[in-house]
Amino acid sequence: AEGGRSFDRTRAAADAAWERRLELVRARGGDRTLRRTFYSSLYRSFLAPNVGSDVDGRYTGWDQKVHRTADFGGSAYYQNWSLWDTYRTQAQLLALLAPRESRDMALSVLRIDKESGWLPKWGYGTVETNIMTGDPVTPFLTNAYRQGLLAGHEEEAYAALKKNADGVPPAGSPAVGREANAPYLKDGFVPYIKGRPHQKPGDSDFEHGASATLEYALSDAMLAQMARDLGHDADADRYAARAQNYRRIFDGSTGFFRARDEHGAFTGPADPARSEGFHEGTSWQYQWLVPQDLPGMLKLIGGKDKADERLDSFFAYPQLLKDPARTAREVWVNGPYDYYNADKYNPQNEPDLIAPYTYLSTGRPWKTTDVVHAALTLFTDTPTGMTGNDDLGTMSAWMVLSSIGVFPVQPGTDSWGLSTPVFDRVDLTLDRRYYPGGHFTVTAPGTSSAHRYVQSVRLDGAGRDRTYLTTGELRAGRELSFTVGAEPSGWGTGEGAAPPPVGTAAGAGSPRH
């Protein structure tokens, strides 16, 4: 084509660019179908957010005016923010494999605050859709901060997050933000008000009061940690106290979280499988969404052993051991958008993505591997081989991370929970500006469905019993080695092996990595 490249040359250049990107991860072992499925998921994980700035650096901001990327350092401007989804998996995978782009993404979110007056919730182009619940932009940005992607912009990001966490957007703003912040800050929970008239387009936190409470508390915990790191101790104490608000919706008579009405009374069916006030899920599914304080949450439901029994019921664990793939398809999955009236794991939707890793905190890490490997059978290399709605790479990133054996069990911070990899070896090529070694390798020789249980783990040759790593350890390390066997072992079952609380009264002062 005159003035440009031919179609064939452009296609070849695109193929080469994708090959360079996908070669950052080299998986060895497993069969051809598993590798095809893995790399298909990796490809989808890189599709969003997408660049919204033109070749000359111009872009349309959320104020509907034309801006230039040169005005904030010349980095690319990104758009399309499915934050309720991506803050749980995809943001962490991109921070690991594409930190330069991830930094630009985080800075683009800060531009939205500058140009529209508020941080986004679900941004489509230059439009705030207000889709989904809670405060997902907080763990998205605190994750970027903890991964070292906001250098030079820490206080700018913190100021925007503090405004978002403590207030509500004005009536003239298209954003709803933390719509239910007034009652949440006053009473410690978001009231469930069914059918409340919408003041702005999108979803309402009041219509999902129980899950909104859990999401707000998670975000408060992550912001408490950032505040503590930056020396804002009074704020950190305040947010740490709010991170415990998950307790305000715990109904001791049922042993589950439950929605409360405007007067504070528990409301909706007492049966947790039929619970109301949870967005795209039930109380059974949302009970594990307390990653900031799993030890505290497990105590609420009777301790580790009681929690383990409940998890076994939730995952249909006895059936799973007999037939993992069939259990995943016939017991767990009831249709891609069938979210309600269920007491079982839904591997197709975001509220449950971290749930299999709860076994790390009950002292049964081998059960995490059993559940994760069963869920991985839902991903195939066929046209329908991706479970549920990918939500801009969220489900695909879950597949990639769980296959490698490291998973962000506490979204918004830098903890990576461990489970058995499905490949003998995975070599990651990393950006030396963020990972000085430039490489990180995960090995699990002989891993298979018959030999899937961790016997021991070594980091650069040193044995470790903890079931998690931090980003700092990833940066300093070179090789994470799993020894696997046919039966569960005592690895990871000791006191202190599980990820500790984050941003709570017990964990707000955790060291910076």
Number of C-alpha atoms within 10 A of each C-alpha: 6 5 5 8 11 11 10 9 11 12 12 12 13 12 12 12 12 13 12 11 16 16 14 16 19 14 23 14 17 15 9 10 11 20 19 14 21 23 19 19 25 22 18 16 27 21 10 20 20 15 16 19 19 13 8 9 16 16 20 16 23 21 14 12 9 10 16 19 18 12 9 13 10 11 19 24 27 23 20 20 25 23 26 23 23 29 24 28 27 27 31 27 25 19 19 21 19 18 23 16 19 23 23 20 25 24 25 22 24 21 20 19 18 15 15 18 18 25 26 31 25 24 21 15 16 17 16 23 20 22 19 21 30 30 29 27 27 31 28 25 30 30 29 27 22 23 25 20 24 21 12 9 13 17 14 12 20 20 11 17 23 16 13 21 21 13 15 18 17 12 10 7 14 20 26 27 28 24 22 23 22 15 13 20 15 9 15 22 31 36 29 29 19 14 9 10 10 11 10 15 13 17 17 28 30 26 23 24 30 31 34 31 32 29 23 27 30 34 28 30 35 30 31 32 30 30 26 22 17 14 10 14 17 12 17 27 21 16 28 29 19 24 31 23 22 26 19 19 24 21 17 12 7 12 13 19 28 31 31 24 19 15 8 15 12 18 17 16 12 18 16 22 17 16 23 28 27 27 23 19 26 27 28 23 25 24 23 23 24 26 22 30 24 22 18 16 22 21 13 16 20 12 14 18 15 14 21 20 12 14 22 18 15 19 23 20 18 12 15 18 14 10 12 22 17 16 20 25 16 10 16 20 21 16 13 13 12 14 18 19 16 20 20 21 27 28 27 24 22 25 25 19 24 22 26 23 27 26 22 26 23 22 22 22 29 25 25 21 25 21 24 25 24 21 24 24 17 20 20 19 17 10 6 10 14 20 21 19 15 20 19 21 26 28 28 28 28 28 28 24 22 24 22 26 24 22 27 29 25 26 27 33 30 24 24 22 25 28 29 30 28 28 23 19 23 23 19 20 19 20 17 11 10 17 20 12 16 14 18 19 20 22 25 24 18 19 24 20 13 11 16 24 27 26 18 17 24 15 17 13 11 9 12 15 17 19 24 22 20 18 19 16 14 20 19 13 17 20 18 22 21 26 18 23 18 14 12 16 16 14 20 25 20 13 10 13 18 25 24 19 20 27 32 27 20 13 17 27 19 16 9 17 15
